[in-house]
Amino acid sequence: MTFKSIIISSFLVVMSIFANAQSGYKIDIKLNNYNNDTLLLGYYLGDKQFVKDTAISHNGTFTFKGVKDLDPGVYMAVMLPEKNVFQFIVDKNNRFFGIEADASRLTSKLKAKNSDENTIFFNYIHYLTSQRPMAESYRTKMREAKDSTTYKLYSSKVDEIDQQVFNTQDEFIKKNPKSFTATLIKSSKEPPLPVYGPKDDMEDKIKGYNHFKDHYLDNLNFQDERLFRSPVYFQKIDNFIQNITYQQPDSIIKSLDFVLEKTQVIPDAFKFYLSHYFNFYLKSKFVGMDAVYVHLIDKYYSKGMAPWVDKENLQKMKDAANDARPTLVGKLAPNLTFINQKDSSDIKLYDVVSPYTVMFFWAPDCSHCEKAIPHVLEFYEKYKDKGVEIFAVCTGLLDEAKDCWKSVEKKNMKHFVNVYDPVLLSNFKVIYNIKSTPQFLILDKDKKILSKGIGADQLDEVMGKIIEYNHNKSN
């Protein structure tokens, strides 16, 4: 090698290093058959999409540029006004490149310039696009099938295409092992579903399910910041929480703790998923899910792991957890002392001996209670011989409490265990978190809370399922 060639080679190396070390980003997108003069640069954060930048057309080319690095991940060009998009990849070594696309054929006309990463990514998108029409036609024929033979025929064809896609995905990973496309493909893969034989018992099926669940997130690299800013990351985690995990509070809590521990390696990911699932379960209408947000408050927020929450809001969260804690599903109902309206004697909740007790909090001047009482009476007539007692707590205080027994007689509720606490000695409104009426809690023989937060019109359905479940369990 001559001295001159050494100098040239050294110069090229220096230039290459300089280019890679350059901060900021510049992405040129030539978009054919697009009539709007504005293009948006969007990015993913969990299940949401946000706008990062805006570019105006210059001779058909849109240039996104900035002096600060883009966070690595999957980005999208958003076309207006329809908001059609195509995706591309940005990472620390892939911030200065060009893309050519056709607005009329988005996923089949993508070309990358000066970006090996996006060339691989676009090739993968082109492949998936080529497989979609045939798969959709077979699925349509499955829906239209009028007999099982035809349905099975096209179902098998869909399975064949799926298997071809799986095989091609494996080939992409082998050929491009260091690419982010390979990481995305691998992250989306699921462990094989367990195959059960006709003689497999329930224990084997449970083991198979647990194995699938325990390995469902194996392919998701929680340490890869690029994945956090991709749709795959959220889809995989949320499917694990919402569908793979058994939808019972203790199981959900266990899965959430697993995910949150994994996401702590990326602070933004931990912040997003803790906030997301706290708000999700805070708003949940499903019975018993308040145990999930109480757990999140106790384990994470109250222990200083959410510094983005100010003191005032943190205290409100702690108060909400304390309010909900005594009556979480699965806990024993607080054994408070009330006054029996029938004879003015003291009576405790646990004095009622019955296979099931329904606590019914109501008020004489409550219009919603007026509508609920006929349902409660009908429910009681159906279940009184099946071991159900109704512990009806009138929430009226002081002068209003005088109307409690009048309403009991008027509404024909004398067959219930009717109680009240006119001066709130038991503090039942706070302990049972009664902020409105009517409220119902279903308790077992030990006064463990089985259900709550349901309407009067749901009592029959819920109690029927509880009794059926316990009957099947004992046989």
N, C-alpha and C positions, 0 to 999 in steps of 0.2 A: 504494500500500500504506500502511495506517495505521500509526501508531507502535505501537499495540497489537499488530497482526499481526506487526510486525517483532520485537517482544519475544517473542511466542509462537514464531515461527519460530526465533529464536535459541536459545530454551529447548529446543526439540525437537532442534536440531543438537547442543547441548551434551549433552543426555541421550543422544543416539545415540552420540556420541563416548565418553561415560562408559561406556556399556554395552559398546561394543566393546573399551574399554581394561580392563574388569573382568577380573581374573584368576580362575582356577579354572574350574569347569564345573558344569553342572546339567542333567541329561537326565531328563525325566519320560517314562516308558513305560507307557501304559495297555494292558494285555494281556488281551484277552477270551478266554474259554474256556480259561483256564489255571488249574489247580487247586493248583499248588504256591505256597507263600508266599515263595519265594526265586528271584531272578533274578541271573545273573552277567553282568558286563561283561567281555568278552574282547577281545584284540587279537592282531594277527599280527606275528611276527618270523621272517622267512624261511619255512621250511616248518613252523614250530611255532606253536602258539597258547597264550596265557597268560591268566590271570585278572587283571584290573586292579582290579575293585571288585565288591562284593556289595550287593544291595538287597533289603529286605524289603517285602512288599506292604502298602500302606496304602489300603484301600478299592479294591483292584484296580489301583492305580498303584504303579509301582516308580520310585524316584528315586535316580539316581546323582549324587553331588555331591562336590566337593572344592575345596580352596583353591588347589591348584596346577593349572596348565594340563595338559590331556591332550596327549600328543604327537600331532601330526596324523597321520591315516591312516584306514584302514578298520577299524571296530570291529564287534563282534557282541554281540547279546543272546543269552545261552545259557540255555535252559530245562532244568529238571531234572524227572525224572532222566534222560530220554532224550537230553539234550544237543543237541536241535534248536536251530538258530540262525537269526537273520536279521541281515543286515549293515546298517550305516549309516555315515555319514561324519562325521568330526570334523576341523576345522582351526581355525586361529587366529581366524577370523571366524564360527565355527560351533560354539559350545560351550555355548550355552544354548537348548535347544529341547525339543520334545515329539514323541513318536511314539505312534501308536495302531496296534495290530496284533491279529490274531486267531490264536491258537495252532493252530486247526484248519485255517487256510488262510493260512499264513505269507506266502508270496510274492505273494499276490494281494490282500491286505487291508492293505497298509502305507500309512499316512498320516503326513505330517510336519507339524508345527506350528512356525511361526516359523523355518523352515529351508528357504530356497529350494534350497540345495544338495541336501538330502535329498529334496525333492520331485522334483527332476530325476532323482536316483538311483533313487528308488522307481518312477518312471514307466518308467525303463529296465528295471528288474527285472520290472515287470508285463508289459512287452512280451515279454521273453525267456520268461517263464512261459507266456504265451499261445501261443507258437510251439512249445514243447516237446512237448505231447501229440501233435500231428500228425507232427512229425519222428520221435518215438519209434515211432509206429505204422508209419510207412514203413520204419524200420530193422528192426522186427520182421518185417515182410513180406519184407524183403530176406533176413534170416536163414532164413526159412521157404521161400524160393523154391526150386522144384524144377527150374527151367530158366533158362537165361541170359537169355531174353527178359523173363521176369517180374522177374528180378533187376535188369536194366538199367532197366526201367520205374520201379521204386520207388527205385532209385539216383538216377535223374534227378529224381524228385520231392524227394528229400532235398537234392539240389544246388540246386533251385529255392528251397527254404526257406532254405538257407544263403545264397544270393545275396540274398534278400529281407532277411535279417538284416544282411548286410554293407551293403546300401543304407541300411537304417534306422539303422545305426550311423553312417554318414557324415552322415545328416540330423541325428542327435543332436549330433554334433560341430559342424556348421555352425550349428545353432540355439542351442547353449550352449557357445560356444568357450572361455569363461573358467571353466567349471565343472570340478570335479575329476572328475565323471563322464565328461566328454569326454576328460580326460587318461587315465583308466583304460581307456576304450574304445580310444583311439589306441595306448596302450602295448601292448594285447593283440594289435593287428593285426600281421600278418606281411607281408613283401614277397611279391609274386606269385611263384609257383613257375615256374621256367623250363619252356617248352614245347618239346619236342624233336620234330623231324621224323624220318621214317623213314630219312633219309640222314645224319642228324647223326652225326659220328664221336665217339670217346671224348674227344678234345680239346675239342670243343664242349660236351659234357656236363660236363666238369670245369670249364670256364669258367662255365657256368650255375650249377653248384653253388657255386663260389667266390663268384659275385656274390650269390647268395641268402644265403650265410653271412656275407659281409662287410656286408650291409645288414640282417641279421636284427634287430639291436638298435637300429636307427636311431630307432624310435618310442619307445624307452624313455628317459625323461628322468631321467638319473642324479642330477640336481641337485634333484629334487623329493622332499623328505623324506617327503611323504605317501605316495608310491608305495612307498618302502622298507617302510612298515608296511601293506602291502596284499598279498594273495596273488598279484597279477599280477607283482610285481617278482621274487619268487623263481621262479615258474613260468617266466617268460621267460628268466631267466638260467640256470636249471638245464637247461631244454630246450636252450639254446644249447650248454652244456658237454657234456651227456650224449648228445644226439641229433644236433644240427646239426654239431657238431665231429667230425671223423674221430677215432675212438677209438684213437689211437696217442699215446704219451707226448709227443712233440715238439709235436704239434698241440694237445693238451690244455693243455700248458704255455703255448703262445702265446695261446690263448683265455682262460686264467685270468689271464695278465698283462694282457690287454686289459680284462677285467672289473674286476680289482682296481685298475687305474689309474683307471678311471671311478668306482669307488665311493669313492675317497679323499676326494671332495668332502663326503661325509657320514661322519664318523669311525665312528659306530656301524655303518654299513653295511659299511665296510671291515673292521672288527673281526669282524663276523658272518661275512662271506663268506670271509675268510682262514682263520678258525678252522674253519668248516664244511668247506671243501674240503681243508684239511690233514687233518682227522680222517677224512674220507671216503676219501682216497687212502691214508692210513696203514693203514686197515682193508681196503682193496681186495684181493680175492683174484685179480684179473686179472694175468696175467704182465706184468711191466715197469712197473707203475704206481708202484713205489717211486721211480722217477725223478721223478715229479710231486711227491711230498712232500719229496724231497731238494731239488728246485728251490725249493719254497716256503720251506724252512728257510734255504737259502743266500741267497735274494734278499730275503726279508722279515724273518724272525725273527732271523737272525744279524746283520742290519744295523740293529737297534734299531727296527724299524717295528711291533713288537708289545709295547709297554710293559706290557701287562697280564699278560705271562708273567714269573714270578719267575726269579731267576738260576739256581736249582737245576733247575727244569724246562727252562729254556732250554739249560742245559748238556747235559741228557739228550737234548734234541732234536738238538743239534749232534753228540753222540756217535752217535746213531742214523743221522744223515746220513752221518757218516764211515764207519760200519760198512757201510752199504749202497753207498756210492759206487764202490768198486773193481769191483763185479760187476753194475752196472746193465746192462740189456739194451741192446745196441748198442756197448758198450765191448769192448776187447780183454781177454780173460781174463789175469790176472797170470801171468807165465811163471816159476813157481817150480820149484826143484830138489827132487826127491824121491829115494828109494832104490827101485830096481827090485827087487821081491821075488824075481824069478826068478834073478838073478845078483848081487845086492847092489851093482850099479853105479849111479852117479848118472844120473838121467834127468830132463830138463825136459819140461814139458807140450808145448812147441813142437817137441820132437824127434819127436813123433807126427805123421807126414805122412798126412793123410787128408782127403777132402772134408768129412767131418763127424766130430766127436769128442763123445762123451757123457761128461762128468765125473760119476762116481758116487761120492759120499762115503758110506762105510758103516762099521759097527763090528761086531766079532765077537759082542758080547753084546747087540746091538740086536734086540729082538723085531720091530720094524717092518721092519728090514732083512731078517729071516728071511722075512717075508711078501713083501717086494719082490723078492728075488733071483729067484724063479721067473719073474716078469714080465720081469725084465731079461734072463735067459737066453733066453726065448722071443723077446724083442725082438731080441736080437743075432743069433739064428739067421735071422730074417727079413731083417735089414738088413745083415749083414756083407758081402754081395756087392754092396751098393749104396753102398759107400764110407763105412761107419760103423765107427768104432773106439770101444771103451769104455775110458776111462782111470779105473780103479777105485782110489780113494784110501782105504785103510784108516786110520781115524782113531785106532786104538788107540795108546796111548803107553806107554813103558817096558815093564813086565812084560806088560801087556795086548797089546802089539804082537807078542809071541811067538805069539799065537793067530791073527794075521792070515793067515799062509800056510797054517796048518792048516785054517782056514775056507775059504780059496780052493780047496784040494784037495777038501775035504769037499763044498763046494757046486758043484763042477765049474765054477769060474770061471777056470781056467788059460788060457783063450783070450783073456782080457782083458789089457790092459796094467795089471798090478797093482803098485801103489806104496804106500809108506808113509813116514812121517817120525817115528820113535819118540821122538825128543827135541825135536821141534818146532823144528828149526833154520830151517825156511822160514816159520814163523809162519802156516801155511796156515789154521788155524782162525780167526784174526783177519782175515786178508786176504780169505778167502772167506766170512767171516761165518757159519761153521758152528756153530750153537748146538744143532742136533739132527741126527739121521740117520734115514733116508737123505735125501740131497739130490742133485738132478740139475741139470746145466747142459748145454745143447746148443750146440755151437760150430761155426762154419763152417770152411772150409779155412784161413782166416787167424787162426783162434781168436777171432773176434768172437762175443760171446754173442748167440745167437738166441732162446733161451728158458731159463727157469729156474723154480724153485718149483713144479714139476709132480710128480705122483705117478708111481710106476713103471707103473701101469696106464694112464697117459696117454702114455707114450713113443711107442707105436705110432702113435696118432692124430696127435700133434704132429709127429713126424718125417715121417709120410706127407704132411701138409699142406706142410711145409717143402720137401720134395723136389718135390712137385707144383708148388708156387709157382715154384721156381727153374727147373723144366723149362719151364713156360709162359712164364716171363719170357725165357728164352733163345731161344724159338721165335717 
